[in-house]
């Protein structure tokens, strides 16, 4: 069975995906920035401890914490790249869906405008027809008034005679 979703439905679904991906990408960017800051701090702590170990002639401090953060950095960079790739892949479909939705709206507005215009035209024809009738009635009334005046003149003439 084929799914015949409207352009608005397709756009709504793609827009939700795009919004979700954009939000997750933004969070990943923040995590990446925070992780880079944490690595710089950890590197400073490690180097300070390394320098102290060299001075004191003891074993070098462990890099485990720093290496764990560096591994986490690579994973976060990959996740961010994946999210950006997904956004790049989804964006053309989103744009096409938005254009289709806007065209559908435009068509609906155009059809509604034509329907309204047809109603206006029909009312204008009705008004013209009523005006024509009114004009014809006016001419008839004028003719009757003229005839009545003739009759009144004849009556007056007969009364005088």
MARDRENTI-300937 format. One record per residue: residue number from 1; x negated, y, z of N, C-alpha, C in turn. Coordinates in nm, 4 decimals. Example, Ala and Ser with C-alpha at 12.3 -4.5 7.8 and 13.67 -1.06 7.14 Angstrom:
BEGIN
+-----+----------+----------+----------+----------+----------+----------+----------+----------+----------+
! seq !      n_x !      n_y !      n_z !     ca_x !     ca_y !     ca_z !      c_x !      c_y !      c_z !
+-----+----------+----------+----------+----------+----------+----------+----------+----------+----------+
!   1 !  -1.3190 !  -0.5690 !   0.7800 !  -1.2300 !  -0.4500 !   0.7800 !  -1.3200 !  -0.3300 !   0.7800 !
!   2 !  -1.2850 !  -0.2250 !   0.7080 !  -1.3670 !  -0.1060 !   0.7140 !  -1.2900 !   0.0030 !   0.7870 !
+-----+----------+----------+----------+----------+----------+----------+----------+----------+----------+
//
This chain:
BEGIN
+-----+----------+----------+----------+----------+----------+----------+----------+----------+----------+
! seq !      n_x !      n_y !      n_z !     ca_x !     ca_y !     ca_z !      c_x !      c_y !      c_z !
+-----+----------+----------+----------+----------+----------+----------+----------+----------+----------+
!   1 !  -0.0849 !  -0.1171 !   0.0000 !   0.0000 !   0.0000 !   0.0000 !  -0.0893 !   0.1232 !   0.0000 !
!   2 !  -0.0626 !   0.2171 !  -0.0908 !  -0.1461 !   0.3364 !  -0.0991 !  -0.0940 !   0.4429 !  -0.0041 !
!   3 !  -0.1869 !   0.5173 !   0.0504 !  -0.1533 !   0.6242 !   0.1438 !  -0.1438 !   0.7536 !   0.0643 !
!   4 !  -0.0249 !   0.8103 !   0.0571 !  -0.0041 !   0.9323 !  -0.0187 !   0.0067 !   1.0510 !   0.0761 !
!   5 !  -0.1033 !   1.0829 !   0.1418 !  -0.1054 !   1.1946 !   0.2357 !  -0.1060 !   1.3253 !   0.1579 !
!   6 !  -0.0415 !   1.4238 !   0.2150 !  -0.0392 !   1.5549 !   0.1510 !  -0.1775 !   1.6186 !   0.1620 !
!   7 !  -0.2046 !   1.7169 !   0.0764 !  -0.3333 !   1.7872 !   0.0880 !  -0.3529 !   1.8491 !   0.2270 !
!   8 !  -0.2455 !   1.8951 !   0.2881 !  -0.2576 !   1.9524 !   0.4229 !  -0.2980 !   1.8450 !   0.5236 !
!   9 !  -0.2419 !   1.7238 !   0.5091 !  -0.2775 !   1.6135 !   0.5998 !  -0.4234 !   1.5732 !   0.5820 !
!  10 !  -0.4662 !   1.5655 !   0.4564 !  -0.6060 !   1.5291 !   0.4276 !  -0.6994 !   1.6342 !   0.4870 !
!  11 !  -0.6657 !   1.7621 !   0.4657 !  -0.7501 !   1.8692 !   0.5189 !  -0.7544 !   1.8642 !   0.6713 !
!  12 !  -0.6397 !   1.8427 !   0.7343 !  -0.6341 !   1.8387 !   0.8804 !  -0.7249 !   1.7289 !   0.9353 !
!  13 !  -0.7212 !   1.6119 !   0.8723 !  -0.8054 !   1.5001 !   0.9172 !  -0.9540 !   1.5325 !   0.8981 !
!  14 !  -0.9886 !   1.5858 !   0.7806 !  -1.1294 !   1.6195 !   0.7545 !  -1.1766 !   1.7345 !   0.8426 !
!  15 !  -1.0894 !   1.8290 !   0.8685 !  -1.1256 !   1.9420 !   0.9534 !  -1.1535 !   1.8954 !   1.0962 !
!  16 !  -1.0744 !   1.7993 !   1.1436 !  -1.0980 !   1.7445 !   1.2777 !  -1.2336 !   1.6740 !   1.2835 !
!  17 !  -1.2664 !   1.5978 !   1.1784 !  -1.3967 !   1.5301 !   1.1738 !  -1.5103 !   1.6316 !   1.1706 !
!  18 !  -1.4942 !   1.7330 !   1.0859 !  -1.5985 !   1.8350 !   1.0725 !  -1.6183 !   1.9101 !   1.2043 !
!  19 !  -1.5095 !   1.9436 !   1.2699 !  -1.5171 !   2.0134 !   1.3985 !  -1.5873 !   1.9268 !   1.5023 !
!  20 !  -1.5528 !   1.7974 !   1.5053 !  -1.6164 !   1.7049 !   1.5999 !  -1.7659 !   1.6937 !   1.5724 !
!  21 !  -1.8017 !   1.6735 !   1.4457 !  -1.9438 !   1.6607 !   1.4106 !  -2.0205 !   1.7886 !   1.4424 !
!  22 !  -1.9593 !   1.9031 !   1.4143 !  -2.0248 !   2.0311 !   1.4419 !  -2.0488 !   2.0473 !   1.5911 !
!  23 !  -1.9519 !   2.0108 !   1.6710 !  -1.9682 !   2.0184 !   1.8165 !  -2.0784 !   1.9261 !   1.8658 !
!  24 !  -2.0781 !   1.8034 !   1.8146 !  -2.1827 !   1.7081 !   1.8572 !  -2.3198 !   1.7536 !   1.8096 !
!  25 !  -2.3280 !   1.8117 !   1.6897 !  -2.4563 !   1.8630 !   1.6402 !  -2.5064 !   1.9760 !   1.7295 !
!  26 !  -2.4157 !   2.0648 !   1.7692 !  -2.4548 !   2.1767 !   1.8551 !  -2.5057 !   2.1280 !   1.9906 !
!  27 !  -2.4398 !   2.0265 !   2.0451 !  -2.4848 !   1.9675 !   2.1722 !  -2.6231 !   1.9046 !   2.1541 !
!  28 !  -2.6429 !   1.8336 !   2.0432 !  -2.7734 !   1.7703 !   2.0165 !  -2.8830 !   1.8760 !   2.0034 !
!  29 !  -2.8509 !   1.9894 !   1.9416 !  -2.9499 !   2.0975 !   1.9304 !  -2.9889 !   2.1501 !   2.0687 !
!  30 !  -2.8870 !   2.1690 !   2.1528 !  -2.9155 !   2.2164 !   2.2893 !  -3.0003 !   2.1145 !   2.3650 !
!  31 !  -2.9656 !   1.9861 !   2.3515 !  -3.0430 !   1.8809 !   2.4191 !  -3.1869 !   1.8811 !   2.3690 !
!  32 !  -3.2046 !   1.8999 !   2.2391 !  -3.3384 !   1.9017 !   2.1809 !  -3.4191 !   2.0188 !   2.2367 !
!  33 !  -3.3577 !   2.1352 !   2.2441 !  -3.4268 !   2.2522 !   2.3002 !  -3.4640 !   2.2291 !   2.4465 !
!  34 !  -3.3693 !   2.1732 !   2.5225 !  -3.3961 !   2.1454 !   2.6640 !  -3.5076 !   2.0424 !   2.6784 !
!  35 !  -3.5061 !   1.9420 !   2.5926 !  -3.6075 !   1.8371 !   2.5980 !  -3.7453 !   1.8927 !   2.5627 !
!  36 !  -3.7514 !   1.9776 !   2.4630 !  -3.8805 !   2.0391 !   2.4270 !  -3.9347 !   2.1217 !   2.5438 !
!  37 !  -3.8469 !   2.1965 !   2.6101 !  -3.8888 !   2.2758 !   2.7262 !  -3.9383 !   2.1837 !   2.8378 !
!  38 !  -3.8636 !   2.0747 !   2.8615 !  -3.9037 !   1.9790 !   2.9663 !  -4.0369 !   1.9138 !   2.9328 !
!  39 !  -4.0611 !   1.8827 !   2.8060 !  -4.1883 !   1.8216 !   2.7646 !  -4.3026 !   1.9190 !   2.7869 !
!  40 !  -4.2819 !   2.0448 !   2.7523 !  -4.3874 !   2.1448 !   2.7741 !  -4.4201 !   2.1574 !   2.9233 !
!  41 !  -4.3165 !   2.1568 !   3.0045 !  -4.3403 !   2.1641 !   3.1497 !  -4.4141 !   2.0388 !   3.1979 !
!  42 !  -4.3681 !   1.9228 !   3.1518 !  -4.4306 !   1.7970 !   3.1939 !  -4.5751 !   1.7895 !   3.1446 !
!  43 !  -4.5993 !   1.8397 !   3.0234 !  -4.7355 !   1.8396 !   2.9689 !  -4.8258 !   1.9301 !   3.0545 !
!  44 !  -4.7743 !   2.0451 !   3.0971 !  -4.8506 !   2.1362 !   3.1824 !  -4.8822 !   2.0679 !   3.3154 !
!  45 !  -4.7834 !   2.0004 !   3.3736 !  -4.8044 !   1.9284 !   3.5000 !  -4.9085 !   1.8185 !   3.4799 !
!  46 !  -4.8960 !   1.7424 !   3.3705 !  -4.9898 !   1.6319 !   3.3436 !  -5.1322 !   1.6854 !   3.3255 !
!  47 !  -5.1466 !   1.7913 !   3.2458 !  -5.2806 !   1.8456 !   3.2208 !  -5.3436 !   1.9012 !   3.3495 !
!  48 !  -5.2603 !   1.9629 !   3.4308 !  -5.3115 !   2.0133 !   3.5589 !  -5.3592 !   1.8960 !   3.6451 !
!  49 !  -5.2777 !   1.7881 !   3.6486 !  -5.3151 !   1.6694 !   3.7279 !  -5.4382 !   1.6022 !   3.6679 !
!  50 !  -5.4488 !   1.6022 !   3.5350 !  -5.5644 !   1.5434 !   3.4668 !  -5.6910 !   1.6227 !   3.5007 !
!  51 !  -5.6779 !   1.7533 !   3.4961 !  -5.7933 !   1.8374 !   3.5318 !  -5.8349 !   1.8121 !   3.6765 !
!  52 !  -5.7403 !   1.8011 !   3.7661 !  -5.7714 !   1.7764 !   3.9076 !  -5.8383 !   1.6399 !   3.9224 !
!  53 !  -5.7898 !   1.5397 !   3.8455 !  -5.8493 !   1.4050 !   3.8524 !  -5.9932 !   1.4092 !   3.8032 !
!  54 !  -6.0210 !   1.4839 !   3.6983 !  -6.1566 !   1.4967 !   3.6448 !  -6.2476 !   1.5630 !   3.7488 !
!  55 !  -6.1955 !   1.6665 !   3.8115 !  -6.2751 !   1.7362 !   3.9138 !  -6.3043 !   1.6426 !   4.0300 !
!  56 !  -6.2005 !   1.5705 !   4.0733 !  -6.2147 !   1.4831 !   4.1910 !  -6.2800 !   1.3503 !   4.1567 !
!  57 !  -6.2952 !   1.3197 !   4.0242 !  -6.3595 !   1.1953 !   3.9835 !  -6.2729 !   1.0734 !   4.0115 !
!  58 !  -6.1433 !   1.0901 !   4.0000 !  -6.0507 !   0.9764 !   4.0217 !  -5.9865 !   0.9385 !   3.8886 !
!  59 !  -5.9081 !   0.8299 !   3.8932 !  -5.8401 !   0.7850 !   3.7708 !  -5.7439 !   0.8930 !   3.7195 !
!  60 !  -5.7305 !   0.8942 !   3.5880 !  -5.6379 !   0.9888 !   3.5253 !  -5.4939 !   0.9570 !   3.5681 !
!  61 !  -5.4096 !   1.0598 !   3.5779 !  -5.2700 !   1.0360 !   3.6153 !  -5.1963 !   0.9615 !   3.5035 !
!  62 !  -5.0863 !   0.9026 !   3.5385 !  -5.0068 !   0.8281 !   3.4411 !  -4.9355 !   0.9246 !   3.3453 !
!  63 !  -4.9289 !   0.8832 !   3.2186 !  -4.8565 !   0.9608 !   3.1163 !  -4.7155 !   0.9046 !   3.0963 !
!  64 !  -4.6734 !   0.8139 !   3.1793 !  -4.5452 !   0.7454 !   3.1581 !  -4.4281 !   0.8431 !   3.1446 !
!  65 !  -4.4185 !   0.9393 !   3.2353 !  -4.3068 !   1.0346 !   3.2322 !  -4.3118 !   1.1175 !   3.1035 !
!  66 !  -4.4306 !   1.1676 !   3.0699 !  -4.4476 !   1.2478 !   2.9487 !  -4.4164 !   1.1650 !   2.8248 !
!  67 !  -4.4659 !   1.0424 !   2.8179 !  -4.4405 !   0.9572 !   2.7010 !  -4.2921 !   0.9213 !   2.6884 !
!  68 !  -4.2247 !   0.9005 !   2.7996 !  -4.0803 !   0.8705 !   2.7967 !  -4.0040 !   0.9895 !   2.7394 !
!  69 !  -4.0418 !   1.1092 !   2.7808 !  -3.9750 !   1.2294 !   2.7289 !  -4.0067 !   1.2483 !   2.5800 !
!  70 !  -4.1292 !   1.2178 !   2.5386 !  -4.1653 !   1.2298 !   2.3968 !  -4.0874 !   1.1295 !   2.3120 !
!  71 !  -4.0667 !   1.0075 !   2.3652 !  -3.9842 !   0.9086 !   2.2930 !  -3.8394 !   0.9575 !   2.2835 !
!  72 !  -3.7918 !   1.0137 !   2.3922 !  -3.6556 !   1.0676 !   2.3935 !  -3.6428 !   1.1821 !   2.2922 !
!  73 !  -3.7484 !   1.2611 !   2.2783 !  -3.7487 !   1.3707 !   2.1813 !  -3.7311 !   1.3174 !   2.0398 !
!  74 !  -3.8038 !   1.2127 !   2.0048 !  -3.7939 !   1.1540 !   1.8707 !  -3.6517 !   1.1027 !   1.8456 !
!  75 !  -3.5950 !   1.0368 !   1.9452 !  -3.4583 !   0.9836 !   1.9318 !  -3.3582 !   1.0985 !   1.9135 !
!  76 !  -3.3752 !   1.2044 !   1.9894 !  -3.2849 !   1.3201 !   1.9806 !  -3.3010 !   1.3905 !   1.8463 !
!  77 !  -3.4260 !   1.4023 !   1.7972 !  -3.4484 !   1.4618 !   1.6644 !  -3.3798 !   1.3790 !   1.5560 !
!  78 !  -3.3905 !   1.2454 !   1.5669 !  -3.3254 !   1.1574 !   1.4689 !  -3.1734 !   1.1715 !   1.4747 !
!  79 !  -3.1192 !   1.1789 !   1.5960 !  -2.9742 !   1.1948 !   1.6113 !  -2.9289 !   1.3267 !   1.5509 !
!  80 !  -3.0027 !   1.4331 !   1.5770 !  -2.9690 !   1.5636 !   1.5200 !  -2.9748 !   1.5582 !   1.3673 !
!  81 !  -3.0774 !   1.4954 !   1.3133 !  -3.0894 !   1.4833 !   1.1670 !  -2.9716 !   1.4026 !   1.1110 !
!  82 !  -2.9313 !   1.2986 !   1.1815 !  -2.8170 !   1.2191 !   1.1383 !  -2.6886 !   1.3006 !   1.1389 !
!  83 !  -2.6680 !   1.3796 !   1.2431 !  -2.5485 !   1.4642 !   1.2507 !  -2.5491 !   1.5706 !   1.1414 !
!  84 !  -2.6660 !   1.6299 !   1.1168 !  -2.6749 !   1.7304 !   1.0103 !  -2.6503 !   1.6672 !   0.8737 !
!  85 !  -2.7013 !   1.5445 !   0.8539 !  -2.6758 !   1.4721 !   0.7294 !  -2.5280 !   1.4413 !   0.7121 !
!  86 !  -2.4620 !   1.4011 !   0.8202 !  -2.3184 !   1.3724 !   0.8143 !  -2.2396 !   1.4985 !   0.7798 !
!  87 !  -2.2796 !   1.6103 !   0.8390 !  -2.2125 !   1.7368 !   0.8078 !  -2.2335 !   1.7753 !   0.6614 !
!  88 !  -2.3549 !   1.7585 !   0.6131 !  -2.3839 !   1.7910 !   0.4733 !  -2.3026 !   1.7023 !   0.3782 !
!  89 !  -2.2836 !   1.5773 !   0.4169 !  -2.2078 !   1.4839 !   0.3335 !  -2.0580 !   1.5138 !   0.3392 !
!  90 !  -2.0078 !   1.5539 !   0.4546 !  -1.8649 !   1.5767 !   0.4731 !  -1.8197 !   1.7131 !   0.4211 !
!  91 !  -1.9065 !   1.8118 !   0.4243 !  -1.8679 !   1.9486 !   0.3893 !  -1.8079 !   1.9620 !   0.2494 !
!  92 !  -1.8640 !   1.9021 !   0.1435 !  -1.7996 !   1.9162 !   0.0117 !  -1.6564 !   1.8589 !   0.0085 !
!  93 !  -1.6338 !   1.7473 !   0.0759 !  -1.4988 !   1.6897 !   0.0816 !  -1.4054 !   1.7826 !   0.1576 !
!  94 !  -1.4561 !   1.8404 !   0.2656 !  -1.3772 !   1.9347 !   0.3453 !  -1.3383 !   2.0553 !   0.2600 !
!  95 !  -1.4350 !   2.1097 !   0.1848 !  -1.4060 !   2.2251 !   0.0978 !  -1.3014 !   2.1900 !  -0.0075 !
!  96 !  -1.3177 !   2.0732 !  -0.0709 !  -1.2214 !   2.0298 !  -0.1723 !  -1.0825 !   2.0136 !  -0.1122 !
!  97 !  -1.0759 !   1.9559 !   0.0064 !  -0.9466 !   1.9372 !   0.0737 !  -0.8843 !   2.0725 !   0.1095 !
!  98 !  -0.9674 !   2.1654 !   0.1517 !  -0.9145 !   2.2985 !   0.1859 !  -0.8613 !   2.3674 !   0.0611 !
!  99 !  -0.9340 !   2.3568 !  -0.0492 !  -0.8880 !   2.4165 !  -0.1752 !  -0.7556 !   2.3532 !  -0.2180 !
! 100 !  -0.7458 !   2.2214 !  -0.2093 !  -0.6222 !   2.1524 !  -0.2469 !  -0.5066 !   2.1965 !  -0.1575 !
! 101 !  -0.5326 !   2.2102 !  -0.0275 !  -0.4285 !   2.2536 !   0.0650 !  -0.3839 !   2.3963 !   0.0333 !
! 102 !  -0.4795 !   2.4845 !   0.0056 !  -0.4463 !   2.6231 !  -0.0262 !  -0.3712 !   2.6321 !  -0.1587 !
! 103 !  -0.4083 !   2.5494 !  -0.2546 !  -0.3351 !   2.5473 !  -0.3820 !  -0.1914 !   2.4981 !  -0.3620 !
! 104 !  -0.1750 !   2.3978 !  -0.2756 !  -0.0404 !   2.3473 !  -0.2468 !   0.0436 !   2.4580 !  -0.1818 !
! 105 !  -0.0161 !   2.5306 !  -0.0884 !   0.0548 !   2.6430 !  -0.0249 !   0.0895 !   2.7500 !  -0.1271 !
! 106 !  -0.0074 !   2.7801 !  -0.2142 !   0.0147 !   2.8813 !  -0.3161 !   0.1314 !   2.8407 !  -0.4063 !
! 107 !   0.1354 !   2.7146 !  -0.4459 !   0.2439 !   2.6645 !  -0.5295 !   0.3775 !   2.6766 !  -0.4561 !
! 108 !   0.3793 !   2.6416 !  -0.3283 !   0.5032 !   2.6519 !  -0.2502 !   0.5485 !   2.7979 !  -0.2398 !
! 109 !   0.4532 !   2.8888 !  -0.2178 !   0.4881 !   3.0312 !  -0.2124 !   0.5402 !   3.0785 !  -0.3471 !
! 110 !   0.4770 !   3.0331 !  -0.4547 !   0.5189 !   3.0720 !  -0.5893 !   0.6607 !   3.0212 !  -0.6177 !
! 111 !   0.6866 !   2.8959 !  -0.5818 !   0.8197 !   2.8393 !  -0.6036 !   0.9243 !   2.9136 !  -0.5218 !
! 112 !   0.8905 !   2.9481 !  -0.3988 !   0.9837 !   3.0234 !  -0.3137 !   1.0083 !   3.1623 !  -0.3722 !
! 113 !   0.9027 !   3.2266 !  -0.4219 !   0.9171 !   3.3586 !  -0.4832 !   1.0063 !   3.3497 !  -0.6076 !
! 114 !   0.9889 !   3.2442 !  -0.6877 !   1.0738 !   3.2266 !  -0.8063 !   1.2192 !   3.2044 !  -0.7658 !
! 115 !   1.2408 !   3.1256 !  -0.6593 !   1.3768 !   3.1005 !  -0.6122 !   1.4410 !   3.2313 !  -0.5666 !
! 116 !   1.3659 !   3.3111 !  -0.4928 !   1.4172 !   3.4399 !  -0.4455 !   1.4441 !   3.5321 !  -0.5633 !
! 117 !   1.3516 !   3.5333 !  -0.6600 !   1.3678 !   3.6185 !  -0.7778 !   1.4913 !   3.5775 !  -0.8570 !
! 118 !   1.5148 !   3.4464 !  -0.8688 !   1.6332 !   3.3984 !  -0.9400 !   1.7597 !   3.4443 !  -0.8670 !
! 119 !   1.7570 !   3.4407 !  -0.7340 !   1.8710 !   3.4889 !  -0.6559 !   1.8939 !   3.6378 !  -0.6766 !
! 120 !   1.7853 !   3.7133 !  -0.6791 !   1.7955 !   3.8582 !  -0.7031 !   1.8539 !   3.8837 !  -0.8413 !
! 121 !   1.8056 !   3.8090 !  -0.9406 !   1.8547 !   3.8260 !  -1.0776 !   2.0048 !   3.7937 !  -1.0847 !
! 122 !   2.0456 !   3.6851 !  -1.0187 !   2.1875 !   3.6480 !  -1.0188 !   2.2713 !   3.7572 !  -0.9530 !
! 123 !   2.2216 !   3.8134 !  -0.8416 !   2.2952 !   3.9211 !  -0.7743 !   2.3015 !   4.0457 !  -0.8629 !
! 124 !   2.1920 !   4.0731 !  -0.9326 !   2.1903 !   4.1891 !  -1.0225 !   2.2942 !   4.1718 !  -1.1330 !
! 125 !   2.3050 !   4.0505 !  -1.1865 !   2.4071 !   4.0248 !  -1.2899 !   2.5476 !   4.0418 !  -1.2330 !
! 126 !   2.5686 !   3.9941 !  -1.1108 !   2.6995 !   4.0117 !  -1.0465 !   2.7316 !   4.1594 !  -1.0278 !
! 127 !   2.6310 !   4.2354 !  -0.9842 !   2.6513 !   4.3790 !  -0.9624 !   2.6838 !   4.4476 !  -1.0946 !
! 128 !   2.6095 !   4.4138 !  -1.2011 !   2.6374 !   4.4735 !  -1.3331 !   2.7788 !   4.4394 !  -1.3795 !
! 129 !   2.8186 !   4.3142 !  -1.3585 !   2.9530 !   4.2733 !  -1.3997 !   3.0585 !   4.3520 !  -1.3218 !
! 130 !   3.0338 !   4.3687 !  -1.1895 !   3.1285 !   4.4468 !  -1.1095 !   3.1304 !   4.5936 !  -1.1534 !
! 131 !   3.0127 !   4.6459 !  -1.1866 !   3.0067 !   4.7847 !  -1.2335 !   3.0791 !   4.7995 !  -1.3669 !
! 132 !   3.0633 !   4.7005 !  -1.4551 !   3.1348 !   4.7038 !  -1.5833 !   3.2847 !   4.7011 !  -1.5598 !
! 133 !   3.3295 !   4.6134 !  -1.4697 !   3.4726 !   4.6069 !  -1.4381 !   3.5197 !   4.7391 !  -1.3794 !
! 134 !   3.4358 !   4.7925 !  -1.2896 !   3.4699 !   4.9198 !  -1.2283 !   3.4785 !   5.0280 !  -1.3350 !
! 135 !   3.3849 !   5.0263 !  -1.4271 !   3.3863 !   5.1233 !  -1.5368 !   3.5084 !   5.1055 !  -1.6246 !
! 136 !   3.5452 !   4.9821 !  -1.6541 !   3.6635 !   4.9552 !  -1.7360 !   3.7898 !   4.9977 !  -1.6616 !
! 137 !   3.7952 !   4.9682 !  -1.5328 !   3.9093 !   5.0092 !  -1.4519 !   3.9177 !   5.1611 !  -1.4484 !
! 138 !   3.8027 !   5.2251 !  -1.4383 !   3.8007 !   5.3714 !  -1.4372 !   3.8549 !   5.4274 !  -1.5677 !
! 139 !   3.8156 !   5.3662 !  -1.6793 !   3.8654 !   5.4135 !  -1.8099 !   4.0167 !   5.3916 !  -1.8195 !
! 140 !   4.0633 !   5.2791 !  -1.7694 !   4.2076 !   5.2510 !  -1.7704 !   4.2820 !   5.3520 !  -1.6839 !
! 141 !   4.2259 !   5.3812 !  -1.5675 !   4.2890 !   5.4782 !  -1.4781 !   4.2961 !   5.6148 !  -1.5448 !
! 142 !   4.1864 !   5.6536 !  -1.6093 !   4.1839 !   5.7832 !  -1.6788 !   4.2905 !   5.7863 !  -1.7894 !
! 143 !   4.3010 !   5.6756 !  -1.8609 !   4.4013 !   5.6686 !  -1.9677 !   4.5423 !   5.6788 !  -1.9082 !
! 144 !   4.5676 !   5.6084 !  -1.7984 !   4.6997 !   5.6134 !  -1.7340 !   4.7300 !   5.7533 !  -1.6806 !
! 145 !   4.6285 !   5.8181 !  -1.6244 !   4.6466 !   5.9548 !  -1.5741 !   4.6829 !   6.0468 !  -1.6900 !
! 146 !   4.6114 !   6.0292 !  -1.7991 !   4.6413 !   6.1102 !  -1.9185 !   4.7838 !   6.0861 !  -1.9680 !
! 147 !   4.8264 !   5.9615 !  -1.9719 !   4.9623 !   5.9294 !  -2.0161 !   5.0650 !   5.9865 !  -1.9184 !
! 148 !   5.0348 !   5.9755 !  -1.7884 !   5.1263 !   6.0284 !  -1.6881 !   5.1416 !   6.1787 !  -1.7032 !
! 149 !   5.0303 !   6.2460 !  -1.7285 !   5.0358 !   6.3915 !  -1.7463 !   5.1201 !   6.4275 !  -1.8691 !
! 150 !   5.1074 !   6.3491 !  -1.9741 !   5.1880 !   6.3725 !  -2.0959 !   5.3364 !   6.3591 !  -2.0631 !
! 151 !   5.3667 !   6.2514 !  -1.9907 !   5.5061 !   6.2270 !  -1.9533 !   5.5566 !   6.3401 !  -1.8644 !
! 152 !   5.4756 !   6.3839 !  -1.7708 !   5.5160 !   6.4934 !  -1.6824 !   5.5409 !   6.6204 !  -1.7626 !
! 153 !   5.4562 !   6.6488 !  -1.8614 !   5.4749 !   6.7675 !  -1.9476 !   5.6048 !   6.7563 !  -2.0271 !
! 154 !   5.6309 !   6.6372 !  -2.0762 !   5.7549 !   6.6170 !  -2.1528 !   5.8759 !   6.6373 !  -2.0636 !
! 155 !   5.8669 !   6.5855 !  -1.9384 !   5.9778 !   6.6011 !  -1.8449 !   5.9984 !   6.7484 !  -1.8158 !
! 156 !   5.8928 !   6.8204 !  -1.7930 !   5.9029 !   6.9621 !  -1.7647 !   5.9603 !   7.0363 !  -1.8843 !
! 157 !   5.9171 !   6.9948 !  -2.0016 !   5.9687 !   7.0611 !  -2.1248 !   6.1175 !   7.0339 !  -2.1388 !
! 158 !   6.1597 !   6.9135 !  -2.1097 !   6.3008 !   6.8799 !  -2.1199 !   6.3808 !   6.9543 !  -2.0141 !
! 159 !   6.3309 !   6.9743 !  -1.8989 !   6.4003 !   7.0465 !  -1.7930 !   6.4152 !   7.1933 !  -1.8301 !
! 160 !   6.3258 !   7.2471 !  -1.8974 !   6.3283 !   7.3882 !  -1.9376 !   6.4248 !   7.4069 !  -2.0524 !
! 161 !   6.4408 !   7.3096 !  -2.1254 !   6.5230 !   7.3267 !  -2.2443 !   6.6693 !   7.3127 !  -2.2178 !
+-----+----------+----------+----------+----------+----------+----------+----------+----------+----------+
//
